[in-house]
Amino acid sequence: MSSQMADAIRQLTQDKGISEDAILQTIENTLKAAYKRKFGTSDNAVVKFSDDLSDVAIYSRKVIVDGVYDPVTEIELDEALELSPECEVGDEIDILVDPKEFDRSAVQTGKQTAHQSLSEIQKDSLFAEYKDKVGEIIIGYYQRERNGSIYVDLGKIEGVLPAKNQSPRETYHKNDRIKALITDVKKTNSGLQLVLSRTDPDFVRAVVELEVPEIYDKTVEIHKIVREPGYRTKIAVFSHREDIDPVGACVGLKGVRIQAVIRELEGEKIDILKYDPDPREFIKNALSPAEVLDVVILDESKRQALAVVPEEQFSLAIGKQGLNVRLANRLADWSIDVKTEAQYEEFDSVVAESRKAVEQLFSDIPETIASVAELPGVDEQVAAVLKENGIEDIEQFMQSVESGAIRQIEGLSDTDITAVQSLINDTVEFVEDPAPVAAESAAEQIEEDEEYVCPECGAKITIDMTTCPSCGIGLSFEVEDEE
């Protein structure tokens, strides 16, 4: 029996990948759980293993007392002396517990504890092993299908391939070999589970790395991968070495490398293209296999561009249901509009007309000129002389002309004054403010509309009368100040 325990420990270590220390800890917890079920506590339980792990025993550690209060944790001195003649009151002594003392419920509790402990240890061990493998390729075999999700046998662990992570091109049958990308590691009630994917762009990256040694050793690098699973994938690659053709390295001799990737993706179309830091060149490459004549940057800040293609290449550039241009947008991270040459010429003429209309619209707005120096064609020296003498605004200039003060300025001739006046007449339109006139008219209207009566007889009188025309009394008008 002892030999069987040692063999069982070795078997668990090999098959389950559980460390020996973890197994011994589980055995100890199992025995203590049974002990607690039997005696109500496990605080004084001690488990000891033999050196060769061929035997294990559980002891009850008790305190030697003179008068037992708790028989589970205490022992009388007389009983202790029978076990060890040298013991004294206050010492602790370990008393071997016969496993036969454990009843059926205690044994069952121990079994459950052992099962749960081994299960958790195995989960933790596998989690530690696989958590660093997220993003790597793993191979397994079709086991079963449930609600669209495929469960994959990966040996000592199970994988699940959700329906959303399956390519629409692929179908699976019992025992089919499945290669997939590990995207997550989850702990479930039934054990550890790996979440797999065959639609993630990183799955294509991993497959390409397996087929192209130059990518694996970083001679050729992948800039970006965009994908519409089951339909088309675009891969932008580049190399820091001028003597290496990154696209050729990925395609391989006679396309052997890229064909291996296409077979793994069940015939999905793959475009390998060269990454270019120049957005115009990169957009041209991103729209492959279509031929692009030119790329026009419409708005660099908003990353909007227009690609011009020949008439016969238009449908190829757009792709079925816009797939090709949509993938190109994602790959280049630009909003790309595709037009034929004829469409571009029409578009260009419309843009030109719109620009011209806008310019004309703004050119029709009259320019406000306030100073003499702003007059078109004015002599700069004359403007400077005027400014030195405090005449800078056009209004100041006109007032000084009317008063004649301008003729007293030295360095300013009648010809200069006349020239400035001509420029003002030709280029400046004076707009009078009608507000004061309106205010004055309103005041006059109020004054005209206001009526007065004689305080003596009540006859109507006006403000210019000195006597009442009716009763002859003298009149006098006084203005009251408004507070």
Contacts in CASP RR format, 6 or more apart in sequence:
PFRMAT RR
TARGET T0000
AUTHOR 0000-0000-0000
METHOD contacts of the structure
MODEL  1
MSSQMADAIRQLTQDKGISEDAILQTIENTLKAAYKRKFGTSDNAVVKFS
DDLSDVAIYSRKVIVDGVYDPVTEIELDEALELSPECEVGDEIDILVDPK
EFDRSAVQTGKQTAHQSLSEIQKDSLFAEYKDKVGEIIIGYYQRERNGSI
YVDLGKIEGVLPAKNQSPRETYHKNDRIKALITDVKKTNSGLQLVLSRTD
PDFVRAVVELEVPEIYDKTVEIHKIVREPGYRTKIAVFSHREDIDPVGAC
VGLKGVRIQAVIRELEGEKIDILKYDPDPREFIKNALSPAEVLDVVILDE
SKRQALAVVPEEQFSLAIGKQGLNVRLANRLADWSIDVKTEAQYEEFDSV
VAESRKAVEQLFSDIPETIASVAELPGVDEQVAAVLKENGIEDIEQFMQS
VESGAIRQIEGLSDTDITAVQSLINDTVEFVEDPAPVAAESAAEQIEEDE
EYVCPECGAKITIDMTTCPSCGIGLSFEVEDEE
2 50 0 8 1.000
2 54 0 8 1.000
2 55 0 8 1.000
3 54 0 8 1.000
5 53 0 8 1.000
5 54 0 8 1.000
5 55 0 8 1.000
5 56 0 8 1.000
6 52 0 8 1.000
6 53 0 8 1.000
6 54 0 8 1.000
9 20 0 8 1.000
9 23 0 8 1.000
9 24 0 8 1.000
9 53 0 8 1.000
12 18 0 8 1.000
12 23 0 8 1.000
12 118 0 8 1.000
13 19 0 8 1.000
13 20 0 8 1.000
13 23 0 8 1.000
16 118 0 8 1.000
16 122 0 8 1.000
16 125 0 8 1.000
16 156 0 8 1.000
17 122 0 8 1.000
17 125 0 8 1.000
17 156 0 8 1.000
18 118 0 8 1.000
18 121 0 8 1.000
18 122 0 8 1.000
18 125 0 8 1.000
19 125 0 8 1.000
22 121 0 8 1.000
22 125 0 8 1.000
23 118 0 8 1.000
24 49 0 8 1.000
24 53 0 8 1.000
25 117 0 8 1.000
26 114 0 8 1.000
26 117 0 8 1.000
26 118 0 8 1.000
26 121 0 8 1.000
27 47 0 8 1.000
27 49 0 8 1.000
27 56 0 8 1.000
27 114 0 8 1.000
28 47 0 8 1.000
29 113 0 8 1.000
29 114 0 8 1.000
29 117 0 8 1.000
30 110 0 8 1.000
30 111 0 8 1.000
30 113 0 8 1.000
30 114 0 8 1.000
30 117 0 8 1.000
31 45 0 8 1.000
31 47 0 8 1.000
31 56 0 8 1.000
31 58 0 8 1.000
31 110 0 8 1.000
32 42 0 8 1.000
32 45 0 8 1.000
32 47 0 8 1.000
32 58 0 8 1.000
33 42 0 8 1.000
33 109 0 8 1.000
33 110 0 8 1.000
33 112 0 8 1.000
33 113 0 8 1.000
34 102 0 8 1.000
34 106 0 8 1.000
34 107 0 8 1.000
34 109 0 8 1.000
34 110 0 8 1.000
35 42 0 8 1.000
35 45 0 8 1.000
35 58 0 8 1.000
35 60 0 8 1.000
35 97 0 8 1.000
35 102 0 8 1.000
35 106 0 8 1.000
36 42 0 8 1.000
36 45 0 8 1.000
36 109 0 8 1.000
37 102 0 8 1.000
37 105 0 8 1.000
37 106 0 8 1.000
37 109 0 8 1.000
37 110 0 8 1.000
38 101 0 8 1.000
38 102 0 8 1.000
38 103 0 8 1.000
38 106 0 8 1.000
39 60 0 8 1.000
39 72 0 8 1.000
40 72 0 8 1.000
41 72 0 8 1.000
41 73 0 8 1.000
43 73 0 8 1.000
44 60 0 8 1.000
44 61 0 8 1.000
44 62 0 8 1.000
44 72 0 8 1.000
44 73 0 8 1.000
45 58 0 8 1.000
45 59 0 8 1.000
45 60 0 8 1.000
45 61 0 8 1.000
45 97 0 8 1.000
46 58 0 8 1.000
46 59 0 8 1.000
46 60 0 8 1.000
46 61 0 8 1.000
46 94 0 8 1.000
47 56 0 8 1.000
47 57 0 8 1.000
47 58 0 8 1.000
47 59 0 8 1.000
48 56 0 8 1.000
48 57 0 8 1.000
48 58 0 8 1.000
48 59 0 8 1.000
49 55 0 8 1.000
49 56 0 8 1.000
50 56 0 8 1.000
57 96 0 8 1.000
57 97 0 8 1.000
58 96 0 8 1.000
58 97 0 8 1.000
58 99 0 8 1.000
59 94 0 8 1.000
59 95 0 8 1.000
59 96 0 8 1.000
59 97 0 8 1.000
60 72 0 8 1.000
60 94 0 8 1.000
60 95 0 8 1.000
60 97 0 8 1.000
61 92 0 8 1.000
61 93 0 8 1.000
61 94 0 8 1.000
61 95 0 8 1.000
62 72 0 8 1.000
62 73 0 8 1.000
62 74 0 8 1.000
62 75 0 8 1.000
62 80 0 8 1.000
62 92 0 8 1.000
62 93 0 8 1.000
62 95 0 8 1.000
63 73 0 8 1.000
63 74 0 8 1.000
63 75 0 8 1.000
63 90 0 8 1.000
63 91 0 8 1.000
63 92 0 8 1.000
64 74 0 8 1.000
64 75 0 8 1.000
64 76 0 8 1.000
64 77 0 8 1.000
64 80 0 8 1.000
64 87 0 8 1.000
64 88 0 8 1.000
64 89 0 8 1.000
64 90 0 8 1.000
64 91 0 8 1.000
64 92 0 8 1.000
64 93 0 8 1.000
65 74 0 8 1.000
65 75 0 8 1.000
65 76 0 8 1.000
65 77 0 8 1.000
65 89 0 8 1.000
65 90 0 8 1.000
66 76 0 8 1.000
66 77 0 8 1.000
66 89 0 8 1.000
67 74 0 8 1.000
67 76 0 8 1.000
68 74 0 8 1.000
68 75 0 8 1.000
68 76 0 8 1.000
75 93 0 8 1.000
75 95 0 8 1.000
77 87 0 8 1.000
77 88 0 8 1.000
77 89 0 8 1.000
80 87 0 8 1.000
80 91 0 8 1.000
80 93 0 8 1.000
81 87 0 8 1.000
83 93 0 8 1.000
83 95 0 8 1.000
84 93 0 8 1.000
87 93 0 8 1.000
119 191 0 8 1.000
122 191 0 8 1.000
122 192 0 8 1.000
123 187 0 8 1.000
123 191 0 8 1.000
123 192 0 8 1.000
126 156 0 8 1.000
126 157 0 8 1.000
126 192 0 8 1.000
127 185 0 8 1.000
127 187 0 8 1.000
127 192 0 8 1.000
130 157 0 8 1.000
130 182 0 8 1.000
130 185 0 8 1.000
130 192 0 8 1.000
130 194 0 8 1.000
131 185 0 8 1.000
133 182 0 8 1.000
134 182 0 8 1.000
134 183 0 8 1.000
134 184 0 8 1.000
134 185 0 8 1.000
135 181 0 8 1.000
135 182 0 8 1.000
135 183 0 8 1.000
135 202 0 8 1.000
135 206 0 8 1.000
136 181 0 8 1.000
136 182 0 8 1.000
136 206 0 8 1.000
137 179 0 8 1.000
137 180 0 8 1.000
137 181 0 8 1.000
137 182 0 8 1.000
137 203 0 8 1.000
137 206 0 8 1.000
137 207 0 8 1.000
137 210 0 8 1.000
138 154 0 8 1.000
138 179 0 8 1.000
138 180 0 8 1.000
138 181 0 8 1.000
138 182 0 8 1.000
138 194 0 8 1.000
138 196 0 8 1.000
139 154 0 8 1.000
139 177 0 8 1.000
139 178 0 8 1.000
139 179 0 8 1.000
140 152 0 8 1.000
140 153 0 8 1.000
140 154 0 8 1.000
140 155 0 8 1.000
140 177 0 8 1.000
140 178 0 8 1.000
140 179 0 8 1.000
140 180 0 8 1.000
141 152 0 8 1.000
141 153 0 8 1.000
141 175 0 8 1.000
141 176 0 8 1.000
141 177 0 8 1.000
141 178 0 8 1.000
142 150 0 8 1.000
142 152 0 8 1.000
142 153 0 8 1.000
142 172 0 8 1.000
142 173 0 8 1.000
142 174 0 8 1.000
142 175 0 8 1.000
142 176 0 8 1.000
142 177 0 8 1.000
142 178 0 8 1.000
143 150 0 8 1.000
143 151 0 8 1.000
143 152 0 8 1.000
143 153 0 8 1.000
143 158 0 8 1.000
144 150 0 8 1.000
144 151 0 8 1.000
145 151 0 8 1.000
145 172 0 8 1.000
147 163 0 8 1.000
148 162 0 8 1.000
148 163 0 8 1.000
149 160 0 8 1.000
149 161 0 8 1.000
149 162 0 8 1.000
149 163 0 8 1.000
150 160 0 8 1.000
150 161 0 8 1.000
150 166 0 8 1.000
150 172 0 8 1.000
150 178 0 8 1.000
151 158 0 8 1.000
151 159 0 8 1.000
151 160 0 8 1.000
151 161 0 8 1.000
152 158 0 8 1.000
152 159 0 8 1.000
152 160 0 8 1.000
152 161 0 8 1.000
152 178 0 8 1.000
152 180 0 8 1.000
152 196 0 8 1.000
153 159 0 8 1.000
154 194 0 8 1.000
157 192 0 8 1.000
157 193 0 8 1.000
157 194 0 8 1.000
158 190 0 8 1.000
158 191 0 8 1.000
158 192 0 8 1.000
158 193 0 8 1.000
158 194 0 8 1.000
159 193 0 8 1.000
159 194 0 8 1.000
159 195 0 8 1.000
159 196 0 8 1.000
160 193 0 8 1.000
160 194 0 8 1.000
160 195 0 8 1.000
160 196 0 8 1.000
161 178 0 8 1.000
161 180 0 8 1.000
161 196 0 8 1.000
161 197 0 8 1.000
161 198 0 8 1.000
162 195 0 8 1.000
162 197 0 8 1.000
164 199 0 8 1.000
165 180 0 8 1.000
165 183 0 8 1.000
165 195 0 8 1.000
165 196 0 8 1.000
165 197 0 8 1.000
165 198 0 8 1.000
165 199 0 8 1.000
165 200 0 8 1.000
166 198 0 8 1.000
166 199 0 8 1.000
167 198 0 8 1.000
167 199 0 8 1.000
167 229 0 8 1.000
167 230 0 8 1.000
167 265 0 8 1.000
167 266 0 8 1.000
167 268 0 8 1.000
168 229 0 8 1.000
168 230 0 8 1.000
169 230 0 8 1.000
169 265 0 8 1.000
169 266 0 8 1.000
169 267 0 8 1.000
169 268 0 8 1.000
170 198 0 8 1.000
170 266 0 8 1.000
172 178 0 8 1.000
178 196 0 8 1.000
178 198 0 8 1.000
179 198 0 8 1.000
179 207 0 8 1.000
179 264 0 8 1.000
180 196 0 8 1.000
180 197 0 8 1.000
180 198 0 8 1.000
180 203 0 8 1.000
181 196 0 8 1.000
181 197 0 8 1.000
181 198 0 8 1.000
181 200 0 8 1.000
181 202 0 8 1.000
181 203 0 8 1.000
181 206 0 8 1.000
182 194 0 8 1.000
182 195 0 8 1.000
182 196 0 8 1.000
183 195 0 8 1.000
183 196 0 8 1.000
183 197 0 8 1.000
183 200 0 8 1.000
184 194 0 8 1.000
184 195 0 8 1.000
185 192 0 8 1.000
185 193 0 8 1.000
185 194 0 8 1.000
185 195 0 8 1.000
186 192 0 8 1.000
186 193 0 8 1.000
186 194 0 8 1.000
186 195 0 8 1.000
187 193 0 8 1.000
197 203 0 8 1.000
198 229 0 8 1.000
199 227 0 8 1.000
199 229 0 8 1.000
201 225 0 8 1.000
201 226 0 8 1.000
201 227 0 8 1.000
201 233 0 8 1.000
202 225 0 8 1.000
204 225 0 8 1.000
204 227 0 8 1.000
204 233 0 8 1.000
204 235 0 8 1.000
204 261 0 8 1.000
204 265 0 8 1.000
204 270 0 8 1.000
205 222 0 8 1.000
205 225 0 8 1.000
207 261 0 8 1.000
207 264 0 8 1.000
207 265 0 8 1.000
208 215 0 8 1.000
208 222 0 8 1.000
208 235 0 8 1.000
208 250 0 8 1.000
208 261 0 8 1.000
209 215 0 8 1.000
209 216 0 8 1.000
210 216 0 8 1.000
211 257 0 8 1.000
211 258 0 8 1.000
211 260 0 8 1.000
211 261 0 8 1.000
212 220 0 8 1.000
212 249 0 8 1.000
212 250 0 8 1.000
212 252 0 8 1.000
212 257 0 8 1.000
214 220 0 8 1.000
214 239 0 8 1.000
214 244 0 8 1.000
214 246 0 8 1.000
214 249 0 8 1.000
214 250 0 8 1.000
215 221 0 8 1.000
215 222 0 8 1.000
215 237 0 8 1.000
215 249 0 8 1.000
215 250 0 8 1.000
219 239 0 8 1.000
219 241 0 8 1.000
219 244 0 8 1.000
219 249 0 8 1.000
220 237 0 8 1.000
220 238 0 8 1.000
220 239 0 8 1.000
220 244 0 8 1.000
220 246 0 8 1.000
220 249 0 8 1.000
220 250 0 8 1.000
221 237 0 8 1.000
221 238 0 8 1.000
221 239 0 8 1.000
221 240 0 8 1.000
221 246 0 8 1.000
222 235 0 8 1.000
222 236 0 8 1.000
222 237 0 8 1.000
223 236 0 8 1.000
223 237 0 8 1.000
223 238 0 8 1.000
223 275 0 8 1.000
224 235 0 8 1.000
224 236 0 8 1.000
224 275 0 8 1.000
224 331 0 8 1.000
225 233 0 8 1.000
225 234 0 8 1.000
225 235 0 8 1.000
225 236 0 8 1.000
226 233 0 8 1.000
226 234 0 8 1.000
226 327 0 8 1.000
226 330 0 8 1.000
226 331 0 8 1.000
227 233 0 8 1.000
227 234 0 8 1.000
227 327 0 8 1.000
228 323 0 8 1.000
228 326 0 8 1.000
228 327 0 8 1.000
229 268 0 8 1.000
230 265 0 8 1.000
230 266 0 8 1.000
230 268 0 8 1.000
231 268 0 8 1.000
231 269 0 8 1.000
231 323 0 8 1.000
232 268 0 8 1.000
232 269 0 8 1.000
232 270 0 8 1.000
232 271 0 8 1.000
232 323 0 8 1.000
232 324 0 8 1.000
232 327 0 8 1.000
233 265 0 8 1.000
233 268 0 8 1.000
233 269 0 8 1.000
233 270 0 8 1.000
233 271 0 8 1.000
234 270 0 8 1.000
234 271 0 8 1.000
234 273 0 8 1.000
234 286 0 8 1.000
234 327 0 8 1.000
234 328 0 8 1.000
234 331 0 8 1.000
235 250 0 8 1.000
235 270 0 8 1.000
235 271 0 8 1.000
235 272 0 8 1.000
235 273 0 8 1.000
236 273 0 8 1.000
236 274 0 8 1.000
236 275 0 8 1.000
236 282 0 8 1.000
236 285 0 8 1.000
236 286 0 8 1.000
236 331 0 8 1.000
237 246 0 8 1.000
237 247 0 8 1.000
237 249 0 8 1.000
237 250 0 8 1.000
237 272 0 8 1.000
237 273 0 8 1.000
237 274 0 8 1.000
237 275 0 8 1.000
238 246 0 8 1.000
238 274 0 8 1.000
238 275 0 8 1.000
239 245 0 8 1.000
239 246 0 8 1.000
239 249 0 8 1.000
246 274 0 8 1.000
247 272 0 8 1.000
247 273 0 8 1.000
247 274 0 8 1.000
248 272 0 8 1.000
250 257 0 8 1.000
250 258 0 8 1.000
250 272 0 8 1.000
251 257 0 8 1.000
251 258 0 8 1.000
251 272 0 8 1.000
252 258 0 8 1.000
258 270 0 8 1.000
258 272 0 8 1.000
261 270 0 8 1.000
262 268 0 8 1.000
262 269 0 8 1.000
262 270 0 8 1.000
271 288 0 8 1.000
271 289 0 8 1.000
273 285 0 8 1.000
273 286 0 8 1.000
273 288 0 8 1.000
274 285 0 8 1.000
275 282 0 8 1.000
275 285 0 8 1.000
276 282 0 8 1.000
276 285 0 8 1.000
279 295 0 8 1.000
279 297 0 8 1.000
279 305 0 8 1.000
279 332 0 8 1.000
279 334 0 8 1.000
280 295 0 8 1.000
280 297 0 8 1.000
280 305 0 8 1.000
281 295 0 8 1.000
282 332 0 8 1.000
283 292 0 8 1.000
283 295 0 8 1.000
283 305 0 8 1.000
283 307 0 8 1.000
283 328 0 8 1.000
283 332 0 8 1.000
283 334 0 8 1.000
283 336 0 8 1.000
284 292 0 8 1.000
284 295 0 8 1.000
284 307 0 8 1.000
286 327 0 8 1.000
286 328 0 8 1.000
286 331 0 8 1.000
286 332 0 8 1.000
286 336 0 8 1.000
287 307 0 8 1.000
287 309 0 8 1.000
287 317 0 8 1.000
287 324 0 8 1.000
287 325 0 8 1.000
287 328 0 8 1.000
287 336 0 8 1.000
287 338 0 8 1.000
289 316 0 8 1.000
290 309 0 8 1.000
290 313 0 8 1.000
290 316 0 8 1.000
290 317 0 8 1.000
290 324 0 8 1.000
291 309 0 8 1.000
291 310 0 8 1.000
291 313 0 8 1.000
292 307 0 8 1.000
292 308 0 8 1.000
292 309 0 8 1.000
292 313 0 8 1.000
292 317 0 8 1.000
293 308 0 8 1.000
293 309 0 8 1.000
293 310 0 8 1.000
293 341 0 8 1.000
294 307 0 8 1.000
294 308 0 8 1.000
295 305 0 8 1.000
295 306 0 8 1.000
295 307 0 8 1.000
295 308 0 8 1.000
296 305 0 8 1.000
296 306 0 8 1.000
296 307 0 8 1.000
296 308 0 8 1.000
296 344 0 8 1.000
297 304 0 8 1.000
297 305 0 8 1.000
298 304 0 8 1.000
298 305 0 8 1.000
298 306 0 8 1.000
298 337 0 8 1.000
302 335 0 8 1.000
303 333 0 8 1.000
303 334 0 8 1.000
303 335 0 8 1.000
304 334 0 8 1.000
304 335 0 8 1.000
304 337 0 8 1.000
305 334 0 8 1.000
305 335 0 8 1.000
305 336 0 8 1.000
305 337 0 8 1.000
306 336 0 8 1.000
306 337 0 8 1.000
306 338 0 8 1.000
306 339 0 8 1.000
306 344 0 8 1.000
306 347 0 8 1.000
307 317 0 8 1.000
307 336 0 8 1.000
307 337 0 8 1.000
307 338 0 8 1.000
307 339 0 8 1.000
308 339 0 8 1.000
308 340 0 8 1.000
308 341 0 8 1.000
308 344 0 8 1.000
309 317 0 8 1.000
309 338 0 8 1.000
309 339 0 8 1.000
309 340 0 8 1.000
309 341 0 8 1.000
310 340 0 8 1.000
310 341 0 8 1.000
311 340 0 8 1.000
311 341 0 8 1.000
311 342 0 8 1.000
314 338 0 8 1.000
314 340 0 8 1.000
316 324 0 8 1.000
317 324 0 8 1.000
317 325 0 8 1.000
317 338 0 8 1.000
318 324 0 8 1.000
318 325 0 8 1.000
318 338 0 8 1.000
319 325 0 8 1.000
325 336 0 8 1.000
325 338 0 8 1.000
328 336 0 8 1.000
329 335 0 8 1.000
329 336 0 8 1.000
339 347 0 8 1.000
366 429 0 8 1.000
369 375 0 8 1.000
369 394 0 8 1.000
369 427 0 8 1.000
369 428 0 8 1.000
370 393 0 8 1.000
370 394 0 8 1.000
371 392 0 8 1.000
371 393 0 8 1.000
371 394 0 8 1.000
372 378 0 8 1.000
372 383 0 8 1.000
372 386 0 8 1.000
372 387 0 8 1.000
372 391 0 8 1.000
372 392 0 8 1.000
372 393 0 8 1.000
372 394 0 8 1.000
372 397 0 8 1.000
372 420 0 8 1.000
373 380 0 8 1.000
373 383 0 8 1.000
373 387 0 8 1.000
373 392 0 8 1.000
375 383 0 8 1.000
375 394 0 8 1.000
375 420 0 8 1.000
375 423 0 8 1.000
375 424 0 8 1.000
375 427 0 8 1.000
375 428 0 8 1.000
376 423 0 8 1.000
376 427 0 8 1.000
377 423 0 8 1.000
378 420 0 8 1.000
378 423 0 8 1.000
379 416 0 8 1.000
379 419 0 8 1.000
382 412 0 8 1.000
382 416 0 8 1.000
382 419 0 8 1.000
382 420 0 8 1.000
385 409 0 8 1.000
385 411 0 8 1.000
385 412 0 8 1.000
386 392 0 8 1.000
386 397 0 8 1.000
386 409 0 8 1.000
386 412 0 8 1.000
386 420 0 8 1.000
389 409 0 8 1.000
390 396 0 8 1.000
391 397 0 8 1.000
391 400 0 8 1.000
391 406 0 8 1.000
391 409 0 8 1.000
394 424 0 8 1.000
394 428 0 8 1.000
397 406 0 8 1.000
397 420 0 8 1.000
397 424 0 8 1.000
398 424 0 8 1.000
400 406 0 8 1.000
401 417 0 8 1.000
401 421 0 8 1.000
406 412 0 8 1.000
406 417 0 8 1.000
407 414 0 8 1.000
407 417 0 8 1.000
451 460 0 8 1.000
452 460 0 8 1.000
452 461 0 8 1.000
452 462 0 8 1.000
452 463 0 8 1.000
452 477 0 8 1.000
453 459 0 8 1.000
453 460 0 8 1.000
453 461 0 8 1.000
454 460 0 8 1.000
454 461 0 8 1.000
454 468 0 8 1.000
454 470 0 8 1.000
454 471 0 8 1.000
454 473 0 8 1.000
454 475 0 8 1.000
455 473 0 8 1.000
456 468 0 8 1.000
456 471 0 8 1.000
456 473 0 8 1.000
457 468 0 8 1.000
457 470 0 8 1.000
457 471 0 8 1.000
457 473 0 8 1.000
458 470 0 8 1.000
459 468 0 8 1.000
459 469 0 8 1.000
459 470 0 8 1.000
459 471 0 8 1.000
461 468 0 8 1.000
461 469 0 8 1.000
461 475 0 8 1.000
463 477 0 8 1.000
465 475 0 8 1.000
466 474 0 8 1.000
466 475 0 8 1.000
467 473 0 8 1.000
467 474 0 8 1.000
467 475 0 8 1.000
468 474 0 8 1.000
468 475 0 8 1.000
END
